[in-house]
Amino acid sequence: MDDEQGMRNFLVKTLVPRCHFVMDAGSAEEAAELLRGHHVDLVILDISLPGKSGVAWLKELREHGFSGEVILITAFADLDTAIEALRAGASDFILKPFRVPQILNSVKHCYERSRLKRENYILRRGQPADVMQRGGLVGASPVMERLSQSIRRIASVHSTVLLQGESGTGKELVARALHGLSSRAQGPFVPVNCASMSPELIESELFGHAKGAFTGAAKARDGLFYYAQGGTLFLDEVAELPLPLQATLLRALEDLKIRPVGSQQLLPVNVRIIAATNRSLAQEVAAGRFRKDLYYRLQVVELTLPPLREHKQDIPQLVAHFMSQLAPALGAEPLAISEAEMAFLMQYDWPGNVRELRNLVERSLILGTLNVSALYAQPAAAQLAPSGQPTPLHLLEKQHILAVLESVHGDKTRAAQLLGISRRTLERRVAEWSA
């Protein structure tokens, strides 16, 4: 923003070939109007503006929650002015006249700073990717080959994707693969566990909030949609979203705009949505717990992930993969798996799917021996031995969960971590058995 038309024309001509979208304004009022209707990553601001100084306007921007980078330019400045500008939140300070390489270098540094800020935020709020996410899809079975082919085909489109499958089947892994193979691969991948966020704060987490929007909102804050700009937003356990928020999410997906909580400003977003659930959304719709229109909006492309019991031939390869990935991280020697032990792993039905297998390998490496005792509760094992018939899956799952709960003395948070499910899912299962 500059009140000199010639300077604005020069900057626009310089930046248009190198930036996604460039706008110019001759006053603070014009710039404010543009900011109300567009998502802006960088502002180039002249200190001398009609009616007020650029530093004063920058302070107002920061007070109202603008978190983008700001480069201040001026023809007249001293050290005190530069210090005031930096304290007001300027990212850089450039004196006129300047050469093209100077402004381009400053823009590049601002872009890198913005990228690192987003990445650091995502890393702080998320958990490190596990070995499955780093190592890619593992398995050569026909089921896994079909899944890989589907991922490669779907990745190239920009449509919303709905991933359905049991807990532990690798939905986040597939979401990361879809992102990594897409044209958005250089953008951020932002995972959100909808079940782990407070229903009262989840709207603010997703869309951001204005200063004073609610008690404790001492300053404006960007939401996860902002941090996913140009990339992928992964909504895990989307069935856990409260109904009122489902309507807000639907509007955002249809309009490609979001409204921070407590703000009148609509911000355009450029985000691909991948949603995942371990429940049948069709059944949730029928039960009145999920909006039908949002369900149809999410399932533009639908992909169902197979449970491990449907591709048990991949277990030896998965075990070898987890051993090679986890042993160095744990400082342990890889374990040799006997034929009898592998046969045991192959006949187990894995209610916790690939995540349960990974957890078994990790525990075994820590203990120095294959820890298969945790897989079966004793009643289930006793029943299997005399009858020769496997225990029904739902009963085996119940016995396994109760055995894990007993092993941690009823600590539901710890049990959920060991089982690889959310505490809310664990509590729902226990409540179903008590009903």
N, C-alpha and C positions, 0 to 999 in steps of 0.2 A: 504494500500500500504506500503510495507516494502522491503528493499533490501536483507533481510535475508530470504532465502527460508524456514528455519525451523519455523520462526515466522509466515510467511504467512500460512504455512500448519496448524500450531496450531490454528490460528484465523479462517481459513476456516472450519476446523473440529469442532470448537466450535460453529460457527454461522450457518452453513448449516441446522442443525435440527430446528433452531429457527427463521430463516429468509426466506423470499420468494425466494430470489435469491442472490447468493454471487459470486463475481469475485475477482481475485487477480492480482496484478501487481507489478513488481520489480523496476519500475522507473517511473518518472513523464511522460515520453513520452508514455509508455505503458498505464498508467492510463488515460492520456488525450485522447488516441484513444478509450478506453472503454467508456469514458464519452460522446464522440461524437456519439456513436451508441446506448446508453442505457439510460433509465431514472434511475437515482440513487438517493436514499433518504439519504444515509449515507456513508461517507468516513472515514475509519480508516487510519490515516496517520502517518508515522514515521517522526520525525523531521530531521533525518540524511538520506539524499538521495544522490545518485550519481549525482554530478554536481551542485546541488542546495539544499538549505535547505527546509524542509517541510513547514516552515512558509512562505518563499518566494513564494512557489508554491501555498499555500493557498491564499495568497494575489492576485495572478493572477486569481485563480478560482473565487474569489469574484468579481474582476474587470470585468470578462467576464460573470457575472450573475449567477453563480452557487449558488442556494439558499438552498441546502440540508445541513444536519447536518455534522459536521466534528469533529472527536475525534483525538487529537494528542497524540502520544505515544513516549517516549524517555527513554533512559537509563541514560542520563546525562542532568540535567536541574537545573537552579537556578530560583529565583523569577522573575528576569528580563525577562528570556526566557518565563516563564509562562504568564507573563503579556503581552508580545509581541504577543504570540500565541492567547490569548483571544481577544486582540485588532484587530488582523488580521481576526477574525471571527470564531475561534474555539469554539465548543460547550462544550468541556471537554478536560482535560489535565491529562494523566495517566503516571505514572512512571513505567518503567520496573525494576525488574520483577513484574508482577501482577498476581493475581489469577483469575480463571474463573469467580467467582461471581462479581469481580470488573468490568470486561469488559462487562459482561451481564447487570449489573446494569446501567452502562453508556449508553449502547445501548438502554435499556428500557427508560431511561430519555430522550434520543434524540428522540425516536419515539413519546413519549408523547408530547414533545415540538413541533415537526413537526405537529402532529395531531391538537394540539391547535392552531397553527399558521394558518393552513388551515381553521379550523372552525371559528376562529375570522375573517378571511378575508371574508369568505362567509357571516357571520352575518353582517359585516360592509357594504357590498355592496348590501345585499338583504333586504327585508322587513320582519318583523316578520310574522310567519305563522298565518293565521287567525283561527277562531274557527273551521271552517270546516276542516282545515288541521290537527288540533290537535285532533278533536273529531271523525274523521273517517267518512265513508259514512253513511248517515242517510236516512232511508226510508225502508219500508217493501213492497212496491208495486212490482208487477211482473217485471216491467221494471228495478227497482233497484236491485232486486234479480238476474236477468240475468246479470246485469253489475257486481255485486259482484262475481258471478261465473266466469265470463270472466277474471276479474282481478286476481283471485286466480290461474286460469289456465295459464295465460300469465306470471305471475310473476316468475314462475319457470324456464323459458327459458331465454337465454341471447340475443335474437334477438332484433333488433331495433323496436321500437313501435311508431306508428303514432296515435295520439289522435285527432279526429275531433269533433267539436261541437260548438254551438253558444257561444258567450261571456257569462261568468257567470255560465256555466254548471258544473264547478269544474274540469277542465282539470288538473290543478296543484295538486289538491287533489288526483286525480286518479294516477297521476305520482308518488306522494309520497307513495301512497298505493302499487304500483307496486315495488317501491324501497324497502319499508319496509318489503314486503313479499318475497323478493328475497334473494339469497345467498350473495348479495352485501349490505345487510342491515347495516352492521357494517361500511361500507365505507361512504364517504360523498355524500349528495344529493345537487347538485349545480344547482339552477334555473337561467335561463338566459332569459330575455325578449328581444327578438331580435328587437322589435319595439322601445324600449326605448334607444337603443345605437346609437351613431353617426355612419353613414355609413363609415366615414373616419377612425374610431377607432375600429370598431367592430372586424376586423381581429386580431388586437393586443390584444383586450380583450379576445378573444377565444384562440388564439394560443401563446400569449406572444410576446415579441420583444427583440431584442438584443440592447445593448448600442449603441446610435447614429443611430438607424434605421430610425428615422425621427426627425424633429425639436421638441425639448422638451423631447426626450428620453435620459435623462441624465444618466440613468442606465438601465441595463437589468431588465426585469420583466417577471414573469411567467404568463401564461394565465389560463383561467378557465378550460381548458382541464387538466392542471397540477393539479389544486385543486380538480378535480373530480376523480383523479386516484384511482382505486379500487372501485369506486362507480358509480353514475348515473349523467349524464349531461342532464338537462331538457331544451330543446330549445323551449320556448313558442313563439307563433306568428312567426313560422319559415317561413311563406310565406313572411314576410317582409325583409328577407335577400336579399341583392343586388346580382344580377346574377354572378358577378365575384367571390364573396365569396361563392356562392353555389358550384362553381367548386372546390374551395379549400376545402370546407367541404366534398365534395364527395370523393376527394383523401384521406382525413384523414380517412374517414369511410372504404374505400376499403383497404388502406395500413396499417391501425392501427398505423400510424405515423403522427406526426405533425412537421411543420417547423416554428419556431418563425419568425416573421417579421424581415427582415434584417440579418437573420442567415443562414448559410449553413448546420446547424446541423439538422438532422432528429431524432426526439425523439419518441420512441415507447410509445403508450398509452394503458391503460387498462380501458376503460370507456364504459358503456352502454349508448346509446343515446335513449332518449324518446323525440319525437318532438310533437308539438301541434299547431293547427291552427283553427281559427273560419271561415276560408274560404275553399272552395272546391279546393284542390290542383290540381285535375284533370282539373277544369276550368282554374286555373292559368297556367297550362301547355299548355292548348289549346290557351290561350291568349298570350303565349310567355313570361310570367313573372316568370315562374318557370321551372327549368331544368327537363326534363322527366326522365333522368337517376337518378337524386337525388331523385325524387319522388318515383321511384320504389325501391330505396335503403332504403328509410325511411319507406315505407309501407310494410315491411316484415310481420309485424303484425299490423293490423288496428283495431281501436276501436272507434266507434261513440258514443258520450255521448248524452243522451236524453235531450231535453229542459224540463223545469219544467212543461210546459203546457201538456206534455204527461204523467206526473205522479203526477197530482194535489192531489191525495189521500195522498201523503206524506207531504202536506203542514202543517197539524196540528202537526205532529211529528217534522218537521223542525222548526216551530215556537217555540215549547216547548224547543227544543234543543238550539236554539239561545238565548232564554230567560234565560235558566239556565246557559249558558256560558258567556253571555254578562253582565247580571245584576250585578254579583259580581265585575267584572272588572270596571264597570261604577259607582259602589256604589249606585245602584238604586234597587228599589223593582220590582220584576217581575210583569208584568201587567196581569190582568185577561181579557181574550178575550171572548166577548159575542158570542152567536150563530150567531147573525146577522153580526157581524164583521168578524167572520170566514167564513160565507157564502160569504161575499164580497171578501175576499181573495181567496176563492176557485173559484170564477167565473172570476177573473182577469187573463189575459193570460201571464203575467210576461215576457215581452220581454227581461228584464235583467236577467231572470232566477233566480237561487238560490242566486246569489250575490245580486240581487235587493231585494229579500225577507230579506236577512240578514241585508242589509242597512236600510230597513224599520223598522225592529225590533230594531236596534240600535238607529235610530232617535226617535222612539216611547218611548224607555226607557229614553232617554235624556229629551224629552218633557213631559213625564209622562202620555201620552195618545196615543192610536193607531193613527199614523199619516198617514191615508189613503188618504188624500187630495193630496199628492204628486204623487200618482199613476196615476191618470187620469188628463189630461188637460181638462179644462171646456168644450170645444167644443165636445170632445169625450164623456164625461159624459152626456152632453145634448142630443147628438145623440142617445146614448144607451137607455136613459130613454123613449123617445117617440116611438122608433122603436122596442125595445125589442130584437134587433139584435146586436151582438158584432161588434165593429169597426174592419175593416180589420187589420191584425197584422202589416203590413208595415206602415199603416197610424197611428196606435196607437203608434208604436215605434217612428215615426217622431214627433208626437205631444208631446210625453213624453220627448224626447231629447230636443226639442225646449223649453218646459216648464222649464226644469232644467236649460238650458242656460239662460233663462230670469230671473230665480230666483237668479242666481249668477252674473247678470248684464253682461253677455257675456264672463265671464272668462272661457275660454275653458279648461284650466288646472284643475280648480276646478270642472267644470262640468264633465270632464272625470273621475275624482276621485269619484264623487258621483254616476256616472253611472256604475263604475266598468269596464271601458274600457280605452284603451290608447288614448292619445290626437290625435295620428295619425289616429286612427280609427274614432274618432269623427270628425276630419277635413274632412276625406274622405266621411263620410255620409253627412255632410253639403254641401260639394262640389257637391255631386250627386244630392241633392235636388235643387241646384242653377243652374245646367246645363240645 
